[in-house]
Amino acid sequence: MKAVPPAARVPGVPPAAPRAPSAFACLAATLAIQVLASAAVIAPTAVAPVIGAQMGLPAAAVGLYVALVYLGAMLASVLGSHFIARHGAIRTSQASLALCAAGLGLIATATLWAALPGAFILGLGYGPITPASSQILARTTPAHRMGLVFSLKQTGVPLGGVIAGLVVPPLSLAAGWPLALGLLAAASLLCAALAQPLRAALDADAGGSQAGAGTGFGALARPVALVWADATLRRLALCSLVFSCVQVCVTAYLVSFLTAQLHWALVAAGVALSVTQTAGVAGRVLWGAVADRGPGARRMLLALCVLMIAAGAAMPLLRPDSPAALVLALLAIYGGTAIGWNGVYLAEVARLAPPGQAGVATGGVLAFTYLGVVAGPPLFGALASSGAGFGWAYAATGLPLLGCLALLAGAGRVRKA
């Protein structure tokens, strides 16, 4: 007997909704996407001395690269919420990975005229990753596990740094840094393709009532306005501006600091970079679990701020003859705090956001976060190049961090009121 098409069997009945993926599958997918995007951004800094030498640039020029990347990320984090509403969080993540691959490809041409827009395009890809993942996880995570789950997902940032620090330098020495960046670009495209099966369920509500809200300057500014109107979110956003500056300076300038001032070999410096990132992975999980079980996000961020100040103040004390174990121990503390704060922070933002607006609120706070990354590294590089050196530049980050202590303390009073 001839088969009857399914649609003909039950006329007028809409197709069944796609089965929702498990919370674990959502966490695994967002984590993998974050790892590849972060590795793409950090990889050029892991071989910055080699790239700079080939292009005839000074060591501090890595600050220009970081500024261009996060200028694109700042713009894309705000626009990303509208893209998420129109096309869905998975489609947004796929497009972001494709842009990251394109940016790496331009940088891999080893020409300055292509590398500069490549850095900006890389940032356009990186910016929407976190708002998209927050939108997914806020819908699938129980409230009492928000800190831990968001921290687990945010381990993708330092895990990407681990990949960049351990794989890219030796691969660059063996086959050339353009090939190393090209392989990472291919991995990003592969990850985007593997995410496709999740799209039917997770992007099912795309293009709804909020999708048309993405026109006009007022609509584009809505994520920032949402954050600024809430006193607690505003204080958290301003703190993230400083925290992100410290984080990216630890990541972007560490290899240059170790090779130029402590006279470490490039591969050894890459291993040290991986130590900071690994400590960041452990820190993000640990701080998220502790915040959920005891002191809460605000007190956890206060403690991390104090540790960041102390670690930065110790950096100028390092010398070329300092024991490697001592250097790595200090870098582990610095990485565990300066890189480990994000999960606790983003979980608190998602918790404080209006219902269904986690992606919008995250995009708004990330505009402040990325502003710190855009402005901070060039200032850090200028200070380091002025004769102060990288160590004292790290110590100087303690000054704005003192302001964060006051903001976080004030946030507690605002919430009680």
C-alpha positions as CSV (number, residue, x, y, z in Angstrom):
1,M,0.0,0.0,0.0
2,K,1.2,3.4,-0.9
3,A,2.4,5.5,2.1
4,V,0.5,8.6,3.1
5,P,2.5,11.7,3.9
6,P,2.2,12.6,7.6
7,A,0.7,16.0,6.8
8,A,-2.1,14.3,4.9
9,R,-3.0,12.0,7.8
10,V,-4.1,14.8,10.1
11,P,-5.1,17.8,8.1
12,G,-4.9,21.2,9.8
13,V,-2.9,19.9,12.8
14,P,0.4,21.8,13.2
15,P,3.6,19.8,13.4
16,A,4.7,18.8,16.9
17,A,7.1,21.2,18.7
18,P,10.7,20.1,18.6
19,R,11.8,18.4,21.8
20,A,13.6,20.7,24.1
21,P,17.2,19.8,24.8
22,S,18.2,19.0,28.4
23,A,19.8,21.6,30.7
24,F,23.1,19.7,30.4
25,A,23.0,19.9,26.6
26,C,22.4,23.6,26.7
27,L,25.3,24.1,29.1
28,A,27.6,21.9,27.0
29,A,26.7,23.8,23.8
30,T,27.1,27.3,25.3
31,L,30.4,26.2,26.9
32,A,31.8,24.8,23.7
33,I,30.9,28.0,21.8
34,Q,32.4,30.2,24.5
35,V,35.6,28.1,24.5
36,L,36.1,28.5,20.7
37,A,35.3,32.3,20.7
38,S,37.6,33.0,23.6
39,A,40.4,31.0,22.1
40,A,40.0,33.0,18.9
41,V,40.3,36.3,20.8
42,I,43.3,35.2,23.0
43,A,45.3,33.3,20.4
44,P,46.9,36.4,18.7
45,T,48.1,37.7,22.1
46,A,49.7,34.3,22.9
47,V,52.1,34.9,20.0
48,A,52.1,38.7,20.2
49,P,55.9,39.0,20.2
50,V,56.2,36.9,17.0
51,I,53.4,38.7,15.2
52,G,54.7,42.1,16.3
53,A,58.2,41.4,15.2
54,Q,56.9,40.3,11.7
55,M,54.8,43.4,11.3
56,G,57.4,45.7,12.8
57,L,55.3,46.7,15.8
58,P,56.4,47.3,19.5
59,A,55.3,44.9,22.3
60,A,52.8,47.4,23.6
61,A,50.9,47.4,20.3
62,V,49.0,44.4,21.6
63,G,46.9,47.0,23.4
64,L,45.7,48.3,20.0
65,Y,44.6,44.8,19.0
66,V,42.7,44.3,22.3
67,A,41.0,47.8,21.9
68,L,39.9,47.0,18.4
69,V,38.5,43.6,19.4
70,Y,36.5,44.9,22.3
71,L,35.4,48.0,20.5
72,G,33.7,45.6,18.1
73,A,32.5,43.4,21.0
74,M,31.0,46.4,22.8
75,L,29.0,47.4,19.8
76,A,27.9,43.8,19.1
77,S,26.9,43.1,22.7
78,V,24.2,45.8,22.4
79,L,23.1,44.9,18.9
80,G,23.2,41.2,19.8
81,S,20.1,41.3,21.9
82,H,18.1,42.5,18.9
83,F,19.6,39.8,16.7
84,I,18.8,37.2,19.4
85,A,15.1,38.3,19.4
86,R,14.9,38.2,15.7
87,H,16.9,35.1,14.8
88,G,17.4,33.2,18.1
89,A,20.3,32.6,20.5
90,I,21.7,29.6,18.6
91,R,21.6,31.3,15.2
92,T,23.3,34.3,16.8
93,S,26.0,32.1,18.3
94,Q,26.6,30.5,14.9
95,A,26.9,33.8,13.2
96,S,29.3,35.0,15.9
97,L,31.6,32.0,15.4
98,A,31.6,32.6,11.7
99,L,32.7,36.2,12.3
100,C,35.4,35.0,14.7
101,A,36.7,32.7,12.0
102,A,36.7,35.6,9.4
103,G,38.6,37.9,11.8
104,L,41.3,35.2,12.5
105,G,41.6,34.7,8.7
106,L,42.3,38.4,8.1
107,I,44.9,38.5,10.9
108,A,46.5,35.4,9.5
109,T,47.3,37.3,6.3
110,A,50.2,38.9,8.3
111,T,49.5,42.3,6.8
112,L,48.6,45.3,9.0
113,W,45.9,46.6,6.7
114,A,44.0,43.3,7.0
115,A,44.8,42.6,10.6
116,L,43.3,45.8,11.9
117,P,39.8,45.2,10.5
118,G,40.3,41.6,11.3
119,A,40.6,42.4,15.0
120,F,37.4,44.5,14.8
121,I,35.5,41.7,13.0
122,L,36.7,39.3,15.6
123,G,35.2,41.5,18.3
124,L,31.9,41.7,16.4
125,G,31.8,37.9,16.6
126,Y,32.8,37.8,20.3
127,G,30.3,40.4,21.6
128,P,27.0,38.5,21.2
129,I,28.3,35.2,22.6
130,T,27.5,35.9,26.2
131,P,24.1,37.5,25.8
132,A,23.0,34.6,23.6
133,S,24.2,32.0,26.2
134,S,22.7,34.0,29.1
135,Q,19.3,33.9,27.2
136,I,19.6,30.1,26.9
137,L,20.8,29.4,30.4
138,A,18.3,31.7,32.1
139,R,15.5,29.7,30.6
140,T,16.9,26.3,31.5
141,T,18.6,26.7,34.8
142,P,16.9,26.4,38.3
143,A,17.3,29.6,40.3
144,H,19.2,27.9,43.1
145,R,21.9,26.8,40.7
146,M,22.3,30.0,38.7
147,G,25.7,30.9,40.2
148,L,27.2,27.5,39.6
149,V,25.8,27.0,36.1
150,F,26.7,30.4,34.8
151,S,30.2,30.0,36.3
152,L,30.6,26.6,34.6
153,K,29.7,28.2,31.3
154,Q,32.0,31.1,31.9
155,T,34.9,28.7,32.4
156,G,34.8,28.7,28.6
157,V,36.7,32.0,28.6
158,P,39.8,30.8,30.5
159,L,39.5,27.3,28.9
160,G,39.9,29.1,25.6
161,G,42.9,30.8,27.0
162,V,44.4,27.5,28.0
163,I,44.0,26.3,24.5
164,A,45.6,29.5,23.1
165,G,48.5,29.3,25.6
166,L,49.3,25.6,25.3
167,V,48.6,25.0,21.6
168,V,49.2,28.2,19.6
169,P,52.8,29.0,20.6
170,P,54.3,25.5,19.9
171,L,52.2,25.2,16.7
172,S,53.4,28.6,15.6
173,L,57.0,27.6,16.1
174,A,56.5,24.4,14.3
175,A,54.3,25.5,11.3
176,G,54.0,29.3,11.6
177,W,51.5,31.4,13.4
178,P,49.2,32.1,10.4
179,L,48.5,28.3,10.1
180,A,47.9,28.1,13.9
181,L,45.2,30.9,13.6
182,G,43.8,29.3,10.5
183,L,43.3,26.0,12.2
184,L,41.5,27.7,15.1
185,A,39.2,29.5,12.6
186,A,38.3,26.1,11.1
187,A,37.5,24.7,14.5
188,S,35.2,27.7,15.1
189,L,33.3,27.0,11.9
190,L,33.0,23.3,12.9
191,C,31.6,24.2,16.3
192,A,29.0,26.4,14.6
193,A,27.9,23.5,12.3
194,L,27.6,21.1,15.3
195,A,25.3,23.5,17.1
196,Q,22.7,23.3,14.3
197,P,20.6,20.4,15.8
198,L,19.8,22.6,18.8
199,R,18.4,25.4,16.8
200,A,14.9,24.0,16.1
201,A,14.0,23.9,19.8
202,L,16.0,26.8,21.3
203,D,15.2,29.3,18.5
204,A,11.6,28.4,18.2
205,D,10.4,31.7,19.7
206,A,12.6,33.9,17.5
207,G,10.9,36.6,15.5
208,G,8.2,37.1,18.0
209,S,6.8,40.3,19.5
210,Q,10.2,41.6,20.6
211,A,11.9,41.0,17.2
212,G,10.5,44.2,15.7
213,A,11.8,46.3,18.6
214,G,15.3,46.4,17.1
215,T,14.8,49.5,15.0
216,G,15.8,53.1,15.8
217,F,18.4,54.4,18.2
218,G,16.1,54.2,21.2
219,A,15.6,50.5,20.7
220,L,19.3,50.0,20.2
221,A,20.0,51.8,23.5
222,R,17.4,49.8,25.4
223,P,19.8,47.3,26.9
224,V,22.0,50.1,28.3
225,A,19.0,52.1,29.5
226,L,17.6,49.0,31.2
227,V,20.8,48.6,33.2
228,W,21.3,52.3,34.0
229,A,17.8,52.6,35.3
230,D,18.4,50.0,38.0
231,A,20.7,51.2,40.8
232,T,22.1,47.8,41.6
233,L,22.7,46.8,38.0
234,R,24.3,50.1,37.4
235,R,26.8,49.6,40.2
236,L,27.6,46.1,39.0
237,A,28.1,47.3,35.4
238,L,30.5,50.0,36.5
239,C,32.5,47.5,38.5
240,S,32.6,45.1,35.5
241,L,34.2,48.0,33.5
242,V,37.2,47.9,35.9
243,F,37.3,44.1,36.4
244,S,37.3,43.4,32.7
245,C,40.2,45.9,32.2
246,V,42.2,44.0,34.8
247,Q,41.3,40.6,33.3
248,V,42.2,41.5,29.8
249,C,45.5,43.1,30.8
250,V,46.4,39.9,32.7
251,T,45.7,37.9,29.6
252,A,46.9,40.2,26.9
253,Y,50.2,41.5,28.4
254,L,51.4,38.5,30.4
255,V,53.4,36.9,27.6
256,S,55.0,40.2,26.8
257,F,55.8,40.9,30.5
258,L,57.4,37.5,31.0
259,T,59.4,37.5,27.8
260,A,60.5,41.2,27.8
261,Q,61.1,41.8,31.6
262,L,61.6,38.3,33.1
263,H,63.4,36.9,30.0
264,W,61.3,33.8,29.8
265,A,61.2,31.7,26.6
266,L,58.0,32.1,24.4
267,V,56.8,28.5,25.1
268,A,57.4,28.9,28.9
269,A,55.5,32.2,28.8
270,G,52.6,30.4,27.0
271,V,52.5,27.8,29.7
272,A,52.4,30.5,32.3
273,L,49.5,32.1,30.4
274,S,47.7,28.7,30.6
275,V,48.3,28.6,34.3
276,T,46.4,31.9,34.8
277,Q,43.6,30.6,32.6
278,T,43.4,27.2,34.4
279,A,43.2,29.1,37.7
280,G,40.5,31.2,36.2
281,V,38.6,28.0,35.3
282,A,38.9,26.7,38.8
283,G,38.0,30.1,40.3
284,R,34.9,30.5,38.2
285,V,33.5,27.2,39.4
286,L,34.6,27.6,43.0
287,W,33.4,31.2,43.4
288,G,30.0,30.3,41.8
289,A,29.5,27.4,44.1
290,V,30.5,29.4,47.2
291,A,28.3,32.3,46.2
292,D,25.3,30.1,45.9
293,R,25.8,28.4,49.2
294,G,26.9,31.2,51.5
295,P,27.9,34.9,51.1
296,G,26.0,35.7,47.9
297,A,27.3,37.3,44.7
298,R,28.0,40.8,46.1
299,R,30.2,39.7,49.0
300,M,31.9,37.2,46.8
301,L,32.8,40.0,44.3
302,L,34.1,42.1,47.2
303,A,36.5,39.4,48.3
304,L,37.7,38.8,44.7
305,C,38.3,42.6,44.4
306,V,40.6,42.6,47.4
307,L,42.6,39.6,46.1
308,M,43.0,41.3,42.7
309,I,44.4,44.4,44.4
310,A,46.9,42.3,46.4
311,A,48.0,40.2,43.4
312,G,48.6,43.2,41.2
313,A,50.6,44.9,44.0
314,A,52.9,41.9,44.0
315,M,53.7,41.9,40.3
316,P,56.5,44.6,40.4
317,L,58.3,42.4,42.9
318,L,59.0,39.7,40.3
319,R,62.5,39.6,38.9
320,P,64.3,37.5,36.2
321,D,65.9,35.4,38.9
322,S,62.6,34.9,40.8
323,P,61.8,31.2,41.2
324,A,59.5,29.9,38.5
325,A,57.3,28.2,41.1
326,L,56.8,31.5,42.9
327,V,56.0,33.3,39.7
328,L,53.4,30.7,38.7
329,A,51.9,30.7,42.2
330,L,51.3,34.4,42.0
331,L,49.9,34.2,38.5
332,A,47.6,31.4,39.6
333,I,46.2,33.7,42.3
334,Y,45.9,36.6,39.9
335,G,44.2,34.5,37.3
336,G,41.9,32.8,39.7
337,T,40.5,36.2,40.8
338,A,40.9,38.6,37.8
339,I,39.6,35.9,35.4
340,G,37.4,34.1,37.9
341,W,34.8,36.8,38.7
342,N,32.6,36.6,35.6
343,G,30.3,33.7,36.4
344,V,29.2,35.1,39.7
345,Y,28.7,38.5,38.1
346,L,26.6,37.3,35.1
347,A,24.5,35.0,37.3
348,E,23.6,38.0,39.5
349,V,22.8,40.1,36.4
350,A,20.5,37.4,35.1
351,R,18.9,37.1,38.5
352,L,18.2,40.8,38.8
353,A,17.0,41.2,35.2
354,P,13.3,41.5,34.5
355,P,11.6,38.2,33.5
356,G,12.6,37.1,30.0
357,Q,15.1,39.9,29.7
358,A,18.3,38.2,30.8
359,G,19.8,38.5,27.3
360,V,18.9,42.2,27.1
361,A,20.3,43.0,30.6
362,T,23.4,41.0,29.8
363,G,24.0,42.9,26.6
364,G,23.5,46.2,28.5
365,V,26.1,45.4,31.2
366,L,28.5,44.0,28.7
367,A,28.5,47.4,27.0
368,F,30.2,48.7,30.2
369,T,32.3,45.6,30.5
370,Y,33.7,45.9,27.0
371,L,34.2,49.7,27.4
372,G,36.7,48.9,30.1
373,V,38.5,46.5,27.8
374,V,38.6,49.1,25.0
375,A,39.9,51.9,27.2
376,G,42.0,50.0,29.7
377,P,44.7,48.1,27.6
378,P,45.9,51.1,25.7
379,L,46.3,53.0,28.9
380,F,48.0,50.0,30.5
381,G,50.4,49.8,27.5
382,A,51.1,53.5,27.6
383,L,52.0,53.3,31.3
384,A,54.2,50.2,30.8
385,S,56.0,51.8,27.8
386,S,56.6,55.1,29.7
387,G,59.3,53.5,31.8
388,A,57.2,52.1,34.6
389,G,57.2,48.6,33.1
390,F,54.5,46.0,33.0
391,G,54.9,45.1,36.7
392,W,54.1,48.6,38.0
393,A,51.3,48.9,35.4
394,Y,49.7,45.8,37.0
395,A,50.1,47.4,40.4
396,A,48.4,50.6,39.2
397,T,45.2,48.7,38.4
398,G,44.6,48.6,42.2
399,L,43.6,52.3,42.2
400,P,40.3,51.9,40.2
401,L,39.7,48.6,42.0
402,L,39.5,50.5,45.3
403,G,36.6,52.4,43.7
404,C,34.9,49.1,43.0
405,L,35.1,48.2,46.6
406,A,33.1,51.3,47.4
407,L,30.5,50.6,44.6
408,L,30.0,47.0,45.8
409,A,29.5,48.1,49.4
410,G,27.0,50.7,48.2
411,A,25.2,48.1,46.1
412,G,24.4,46.2,49.3
413,R,22.9,49.3,50.9
414,V,20.8,50.0,47.8
415,R,19.4,46.5,47.7
416,K,18.4,46.7,51.4
417,A,16.7,50.0,50.8
